[in-house]
Amino acid sequence: MFDKFEISENIKKIAEEVEEELKPIFNEYNKNCLNASMKVLKAFQDNKVSTTDFNEVTGYGYYDGGREKLERVYSEIFNAEDALVRPQIMSGTHAIAIALFGILKYGDTMISISGEPYDTLKSVIGITGDSQNSLIKHGIKYEQIELIDNDFDYKKIEERVKQGNIKLIEIQRSRGYSQRKSLNIDKIEKVIHKIKEIDKNIIVMVDNCYGEFVEDREPIEVGADLFASSLMKNLGAGIATSGGYVVGRKDLIHLVAERLTAPCVGKDLGANFNQLLSYYKGVFMAPSIVESVLKTMTFASRMLEKFGFEGVSPRYNEKRTDIIQTVELKSEEKLIKFCQGVQKGSPIESYVIPVPDDMPGYQYKEIMAGGTFTPGATIELSCDGPICEPYTAYMQGGLTYEYGKIGVMVAIQNMLNN
């Protein structure tokens, strides 16, 4: 069967060696999956999830018991007071945007303490783009504190917090399109503890995209006030076809819900568009899917190293805090070939050849490979990158380890062939 995918005997042989080497790491992923699965199952049982909770509610979405129960399930899983889980939230950027716009008012100050935020969030804030609807255009002040050696600048953060006049501090857990490493939960816990020691009233929000169920704790459990992400990532498990969520303090979720719908309406409205079954299934399957993704990305990391690629991050034996794997390919041609290889190893539109192009919200031309069942679902195997130095490929996903493994091998073969 390897011949049918034009995978060489050398790649096959090295893959076998790599899998043997990774068995102890894979075993740790299995333990974490079991822990997360117990959290999810207990939340389903405690909230008495029933088949009647999957019923479609149309119109305004009044009295949707299934929607309300799903949000209680999310709250319990993440040890939060409340949650907003809706198909009307279109992406991770949208989830974060409604949280920021819901909480921040004219004259408030927000600070990112993890350096530059993800590209699409820059235009939401107003540090790029020319939108008249950005936070800055609405009179919200923005500041930024850079990381030092892939960790928080604790001294500068402490000095700034002591100066006061901060409404919200934002932390981006994943690396986004930056060259820094993702921030693990231990580091997030340490910095939140320092912030709250000085000013307990500062709201700490975490961009949790790509992070759910990767570690044994989540941001709320280490002191964050709320976090947000998309259901086309970890928690949708490739089953949810749209949507996003925000979890956290009840008073903050109320403000976010009013931003999503309307003042004094909040969480009470919103038809579920017959999505509830996929949302329940998605979060139920998420621990197992995340385990498969972690195995796929760890396999990819070691395989890329074995074939001499530099700038592989995280390395196969590093502790992971999200599902993203990067490799610096040093040239536009190699980046394009690698992404085209991922597309070639995909189940959907494997015959399509992706090319760089402009993308809304992004600074540079992008190449995006993703032969996925749900377009844009980064929990499915995909790869993308900005066409700029050092020409880094950002890979994520893999609904099963076996499919992910094949995709990685095809991508490497495609580069070696060219």
Secondary structure, 3 states (H helix, E strand, C coil): CCHHHCCCHHHHHHHHHHHHHHHHHHHHHHHHHHHHHHHHHHHHHHCCCCHHHHCCCCCCCCCCHHHHHHHHHHHHHCCCCEEEEECCCCCHHHHHHHHHHHHCCCCCEEEECCCCCCHHHHHHHCCCCCCCCCCHHHCCEEEECCCECCECCHHHHHHHHHHCCCCEEEEECCCCCCCCCCCCHHHHHHHHHHHHHHCCCCEEEEECCCCCCCCCCCHHHHCCCEEEEECCCHHHCCCCCCCEEEEECHHHHHHHHHHHCCCCCHHHCCCCCCCHHHHHHHHHHHHHHHHHHHHHHHHHHHHHHHCCCCCEECCCCCCCCCCEEEEECCCHHHHHHHHHHHHHCCCCCCCCCCCCECCCCCCCCEEEECCCCCCCCCCCCEEEEECCCCCEEEEECCCCHHHHHHHHHHHHHHHHCC
